């Protein structure tokens, strides 16, 4: 998840799950042949998490001059994702 956040902020490479999610979205297909149940266990969940974090960061970056408090009320789910990312970052860096 943090790699996707870093990628959205332009400070890291796109993790494999995010790249795959963006390609699948672009081409309207799944990574492996077959349906959802034919995919590797956990792959779609990791791809979804990566994409959700990436989009949350991008959405917040595009809020313009809107105050964060106002934006967070209009986008509560996205804001909760950002809060989770920041908690993970603090935990990772021991602060």
JOFENWO-V801157 format. One line per field, one symbol per residue. phi: phi as a letter, one per 40 degrees, with the letter a starting at -180 (. if undefined). psi: psi as a letter, one per 40 degrees, with the letter a starting at -180 (. if undefined). burial: I if it has 24 or more other C-alpha atoms within 12 Angstrom, else O. A space follows every 10 residues. Layout:
# JOFENWO-V801157
phi->???
psi->???
burial->???
This chain:
# JOFENWO-V801157
phi->.ccccccccg bacccdccdc cccccccfac cbdhcdcccd dgcccccccc cccdcccccc cccgcccdcc ccccbccccc cccccccccc cccgb
psi->ddddddddee eiihiddddd ddddddefii diiaadeeii hedddddddd dddddddddd deebehiddd ddddgddddd dddddddddd ddef.
burial->IIIIIIIIOO OOOIIOIIII IIOOOOOOOO IOOOOOOOOO OOOIOIIOII IIIIIIIIII OOOOOOOOOO OOOOOOOIIO IIOOIOOOOO OOOOO
